[in-house]
């Protein structure tokens, strides 16, 4: 077995894209619909490149501040 060398950010995004949830009808749905981030902010400082690498499987949405992202997360949770 060959060794795969990844940064922590690459390992995290790879793990997130591999997660799925089995629905009651047996179909699989991604566990993560995407991620939110404020680039240049400490919460995504090391993740930008890794997120860009998986942008087709795990879209990244840009928030302008924490409050707007919290409102969107609440609305998303209520919708589901």
Secondary structure as UniProt FT lines:
FT   HELIX           8..18
FT   STRAND          20..22
FT   TURN            24..25
FT   STRAND          28..30
FT   STRAND          35..37
FT   TURN            39..40
FT   HELIX           42..44
FT   TURN            45..47
FT   HELIX           48..53
FT   TURN            54..57
FT   STRAND          60..62
FT   HELIX           66..79
//
